[in-house]
Amino acid sequence: MAGSKHHKKTSVTDYLVKFIFITVGAILMGVALEIFLVPNQIIDGGITGISIVLSKITPVSLGLYIFLINLPFLFIGYKQIGKTFAISTLYGVAIMSVTTAFLHHFEPFTHEKILAVLYGGLLLGLGVGLVIRFGGALDGSEIVAILLSKKMRFPVGQIIMMINVFIFITAGFVFGADSAMYSIFTFYIAAKVMDIVVQGLDESKSVTIISSEYEEVSQAIMDRLGRGTTMIYAKGGYAKEETQMIYCVVTRLEVAKLKTIVQEIDAKAFISIQNVADVLGGNLEKKNIH
């Protein structure tokens, strides 16, 4: 019973943090669109891009289009990905729509297209990245991409890029070729920033070490780096001798220290280092260094 109580408590905090960051992310995207991109005829990709084109050729406001066109995709997301995701996305899209409506009559920060591309792309990536990191989405095309990638085995980013190529070509006809080219650059910047926000700057690395001094190496990593290690039984393919591999996860900044620790104990140790997309819990959490 105590366990479930504890879970409830962390859940409330988690929801609050999620709520704050999705709000900030959605507002940032609204600011990027109305203060930098749309007034300079630069469009975003996805449903937002379609909405910008439609709001240009009809009297209906951008915010309303963003909200309405996203609704059917939200329903798909609810069915396929889950309730929390759909509610988070609906909330994010609503905040973003309200922000764009509120900022619509404000003067843009700059009429210099290169500055609009750079700052608009930066804020856009930051906003969308925060919302995705905290469990939502700001665009129906992301939901479609997530589902298609499961079926087609294509990366999500590639599917979003394919969807957007069509949207940017359409934008070229409505706003002109220059505008479409600026838009592609904006999208590229936003995608890069979004990756950094979603994956984090504090990149994790998984390390596999094969050493005859495995006991000592493992202990030194735990004592001097504060990282938990896992022993995996292994057998040499050539000499057939049995040994134990050490597996641990460290941050990018700890790699150099880890190599030093291992090589001080065993100069001939085999060390293999890979990038890790995400790390959650387990005995991989950092301990205090004694």
C-alpha positions as CSV (number, residue, x, y, z in Angstrom):
1,M,0.0,0.0,0.0
2,A,2.8,2.4,0.9
3,G,4.3,1.8,-2.6
4,S,1.2,2.9,-4.4
5,K,1.0,6.0,-2.2
6,H,4.5,6.9,-3.1
7,H,3.7,6.4,-6.8
8,K,0.7,8.7,-6.5
9,K,2.9,11.5,-5.0
10,T,5.5,11.4,-7.7
11,S,2.8,11.3,-10.3
12,V,1.3,14.7,-9.2
13,T,4.8,16.2,-9.4
14,D,5.4,14.6,-12.8
15,Y,2.1,16.0,-14.1
16,L,2.9,19.4,-12.9
17,V,6.4,19.4,-14.5
18,K,4.9,18.0,-17.7
19,F,2.1,20.7,-17.7
20,I,4.7,23.5,-17.2
21,F,7.1,22.4,-19.9
22,I,4.3,21.6,-22.5
23,T,2.9,25.1,-21.8
24,V,6.3,26.7,-22.3
25,G,7.0,24.7,-25.5
26,A,3.6,25.5,-27.0
27,I,4.0,29.3,-26.3
28,L,7.5,29.2,-27.8
29,M,6.2,27.7,-31.0
30,G,3.4,30.3,-31.1
31,V,6.0,33.1,-30.7
32,A,8.2,31.5,-33.4
33,L,5.3,31.4,-35.9
34,E,3.7,34.8,-35.3
35,I,6.7,37.0,-34.4
36,F,9.3,35.6,-36.7
37,L,8.1,33.2,-39.4
38,V,4.6,33.9,-40.7
39,P,5.0,37.7,-41.1
40,N,8.1,36.9,-43.2
41,Q,6.3,34.4,-45.3
42,I,8.3,31.5,-43.9
43,I,6.4,28.4,-43.1
44,D,6.8,25.4,-40.8
45,G,6.3,21.8,-42.0
46,G,3.4,19.5,-41.1
47,I,-0.1,20.5,-40.2
48,T,1.2,24.0,-39.2
49,G,2.6,24.5,-42.7
50,I,-0.7,23.5,-44.3
51,S,-2.5,25.8,-41.8
52,I,-0.2,28.8,-42.8
53,V,-0.9,28.2,-46.5
54,L,-4.7,28.0,-45.9
55,S,-4.8,31.0,-43.6
56,K,-2.9,33.0,-46.4
57,I,-5.5,32.1,-49.1
58,T,-8.6,32.3,-46.9
59,P,-9.8,34.7,-44.3
60,V,-9.8,32.1,-41.4
61,S,-7.2,32.6,-38.7
62,L,-4.0,30.5,-38.4
63,G,-4.8,29.4,-34.8
64,L,-8.2,28.0,-35.8
65,Y,-6.8,26.0,-38.7
66,I,-4.0,24.6,-36.5
67,F,-6.6,23.4,-34.0
68,L,-9.2,22.0,-36.4
69,I,-6.8,20.2,-38.8
70,N,-5.0,18.6,-35.8
71,L,-8.2,17.2,-34.2
72,P,-8.6,14.1,-36.4
73,F,-4.9,13.2,-35.9
74,L,-5.4,13.6,-32.2
75,F,-8.2,11.0,-32.4
76,I,-5.8,8.6,-34.2
77,G,-3.1,9.4,-31.5
78,Y,-5.6,8.6,-28.8
79,K,-6.5,5.3,-30.4
80,Q,-3.0,4.2,-31.2
81,I,-0.6,5.8,-28.7
82,G,-2.7,6.4,-25.6
83,K,-4.8,8.8,-23.6
84,T,-2.1,10.7,-21.8
85,F,-0.3,11.4,-25.1
86,A,-3.6,12.6,-26.7
87,I,-4.5,14.9,-23.8
88,S,-1.0,16.3,-23.6
89,T,-1.1,17.0,-27.4
90,L,-4.6,18.5,-27.3
91,Y,-3.5,20.8,-24.5
92,G,-0.3,21.8,-26.3
93,V,-2.1,22.5,-29.6
94,A,-4.7,24.5,-27.8
95,I,-2.1,26.7,-26.0
96,M,-0.2,27.1,-29.3
97,S,-3.4,28.1,-31.2
98,V,-4.4,30.7,-28.5
99,T,-0.8,32.1,-28.5
100,T,-0.8,32.6,-32.3
101,A,-4.3,34.2,-32.1
102,F,-3.1,36.6,-29.3
103,L,0.2,37.5,-31.1
104,H,-1.4,37.8,-34.6
105,H,-1.6,41.6,-34.5
106,F,1.8,42.2,-33.0
107,E,4.6,43.6,-35.1
108,P,7.2,41.0,-36.1
109,F,10.6,41.3,-34.3
110,T,12.5,41.5,-37.6
111,H,11.8,41.8,-41.4
112,E,15.3,40.5,-42.1
113,K,14.6,37.0,-43.5
114,I,17.9,35.4,-42.4
115,L,17.3,36.5,-38.8
116,A,13.7,35.3,-38.9
117,V,15.0,31.9,-40.2
118,L,17.6,31.6,-37.5
119,Y,15.6,32.8,-34.5
120,G,12.3,31.4,-35.7
121,G,13.9,28.0,-36.4
122,L,15.6,28.0,-33.0
123,L,12.4,28.9,-31.0
124,L,10.4,26.4,-33.1
125,G,12.8,23.5,-32.4
126,L,13.0,24.4,-28.7
127,G,9.2,24.6,-28.4
128,V,8.4,21.3,-30.3
129,G,11.3,19.5,-28.6
130,L,10.1,20.4,-25.1
131,V,6.6,19.2,-25.9
132,I,7.8,15.9,-27.4
133,R,10.3,15.4,-24.5
134,F,7.4,15.8,-22.0
135,G,5.1,13.3,-23.7
136,G,3.0,15.2,-26.3
137,A,3.2,16.5,-29.9
138,L,2.4,19.8,-31.5
139,D,1.6,18.6,-34.9
140,G,-0.6,15.8,-36.4
141,S,2.1,14.9,-38.9
142,E,4.3,13.8,-36.0
143,I,1.6,11.3,-34.9
144,V,1.3,10.0,-38.5
145,A,5.1,9.7,-38.7
146,I,5.3,7.8,-35.3
147,L,2.6,5.3,-36.5
148,L,4.0,4.9,-40.1
149,S,7.5,4.3,-38.7
150,K,6.2,1.3,-36.8
151,K,4.6,-0.1,-39.9
152,M,7.2,0.8,-42.5
153,R,10.4,0.6,-40.5
154,F,11.4,4.1,-41.6
155,P,12.9,6.5,-39.0
156,V,10.3,9.1,-37.8
157,G,12.5,12.0,-39.0
158,Q,12.7,10.7,-42.6
159,I,8.9,10.3,-42.8
160,I,8.3,13.8,-41.4
161,M,10.9,15.1,-44.0
162,M,9.0,13.3,-46.9
163,I,5.6,14.8,-45.7
164,N,7.2,18.2,-45.5
165,V,8.8,18.1,-48.9
166,F,5.3,18.1,-50.4
167,I,4.2,20.9,-48.1
168,F,7.2,23.1,-49.0
169,I,6.6,22.5,-52.7
170,T,3.0,23.7,-52.2
171,A,4.2,26.7,-50.3
172,G,6.5,27.5,-53.2
173,F,3.4,28.0,-55.4
174,V,1.6,30.1,-52.8
175,F,4.5,32.2,-51.4
176,G,7.1,31.9,-54.1
177,A,10.3,29.9,-54.5
178,D,12.4,32.1,-52.2
179,S,10.0,31.6,-49.3
180,A,10.0,27.8,-49.8
181,M,13.8,27.7,-49.7
182,Y,13.9,29.9,-46.5
183,S,11.3,27.5,-45.0
184,I,13.4,24.4,-45.7
185,F,16.3,26.0,-43.9
186,T,14.1,27.0,-40.9
187,F,12.8,23.4,-40.8
188,Y,16.4,22.0,-40.8
189,I,17.4,24.3,-37.9
190,A,14.3,23.5,-35.9
191,A,14.8,19.7,-36.5
192,K,18.4,19.9,-35.2
193,V,17.5,21.9,-32.1
194,M,14.5,19.6,-31.5
195,D,16.9,16.6,-31.5
196,I,19.1,18.2,-28.9
197,V,16.2,19.1,-26.6
198,V,14.6,15.6,-27.0
199,Q,17.8,13.6,-26.6
200,G,19.6,16.0,-24.2
201,L,23.0,17.5,-24.4
202,D,24.2,15.1,-21.6
203,E,24.5,12.2,-24.1
204,S,24.9,8.8,-22.5
205,K,27.4,6.2,-23.7
206,S,27.2,2.4,-23.1
207,V,30.6,0.8,-22.4
208,T,31.6,-2.8,-22.7
209,I,34.9,-3.8,-21.2
210,I,36.7,-7.1,-21.5
211,S,39.6,-7.6,-19.1
212,S,41.2,-10.4,-17.2
213,E,41.1,-8.1,-14.2
214,Y,37.3,-7.7,-14.4
215,E,36.7,-7.8,-10.6
216,E,39.2,-5.0,-9.9
217,V,38.1,-2.9,-12.9
218,S,34.4,-3.2,-12.0
219,Q,35.1,-2.2,-8.4
220,A,37.2,0.8,-9.5
221,I,34.4,2.1,-11.8
222,M,31.9,1.9,-8.9
223,D,34.3,3.6,-6.4
224,R,35.9,6.2,-8.6
225,L,33.1,7.0,-11.1
226,G,30.1,6.3,-8.9
227,R,28.6,4.2,-11.7
228,G,26.9,0.8,-11.3
229,T,28.3,-2.0,-13.4
230,T,26.8,-5.3,-14.7
231,M,28.8,-8.5,-15.2
232,I,28.0,-10.6,-18.2
233,Y,29.4,-14.1,-18.6
234,A,31.3,-14.5,-21.8
235,K,33.5,-17.0,-23.6
236,G,36.4,-16.2,-25.9
237,G,35.7,-17.2,-29.5
238,Y,39.4,-18.1,-30.2
239,A,40.9,-19.3,-26.9
240,K,37.5,-20.5,-25.5
241,E,38.5,-19.2,-22.0
242,E,35.6,-18.1,-19.8
243,T,35.6,-14.6,-18.6
244,Q,33.2,-11.8,-17.5
245,M,32.4,-8.7,-19.5
246,I,31.7,-5.5,-17.7
247,Y,28.8,-3.3,-18.9
248,C,28.1,0.2,-17.7
249,V,26.5,3.5,-18.8
250,V,28.4,6.8,-18.4
251,T,27.9,10.4,-19.7
252,R,30.0,11.7,-22.6
253,L,32.0,13.7,-20.1
254,E,32.9,10.6,-18.0
255,V,34.3,8.6,-21.0
256,A,37.9,9.9,-20.6
257,K,38.0,9.2,-16.9
258,L,36.6,5.7,-17.4
259,K,39.3,4.9,-20.0
260,T,42.0,6.1,-17.6
261,I,40.6,4.0,-14.7
262,V,40.4,0.8,-16.9
263,Q,43.9,1.3,-18.5
264,E,45.6,1.9,-15.1
265,I,44.4,-1.5,-14.0
266,D,44.7,-3.4,-17.3
267,A,46.6,-1.7,-20.2
268,K,45.4,-4.4,-22.6
269,A,41.7,-4.2,-21.7
270,F,39.3,-4.2,-24.6
271,I,36.9,-1.2,-24.4
272,S,33.9,-0.7,-26.7
273,I,31.9,2.5,-26.5
274,Q,28.5,3.2,-28.1
275,N,26.0,6.0,-28.1
276,V,22.8,5.4,-26.1
277,A,19.5,7.0,-27.1
278,D,17.9,7.0,-23.6
279,V,18.6,5.6,-20.1
280,L,16.0,4.9,-17.4
281,G,16.5,3.8,-13.9
282,G,18.0,0.4,-13.0
283,N,21.4,0.1,-11.4
284,L,22.7,2.5,-14.0
285,E,22.0,5.6,-11.9
286,K,25.1,7.4,-10.6
287,K,26.1,6.7,-7.0
288,N,28.0,9.0,-4.7
289,I,31.8,8.7,-5.2
290,H,33.5,7.6,-2.0
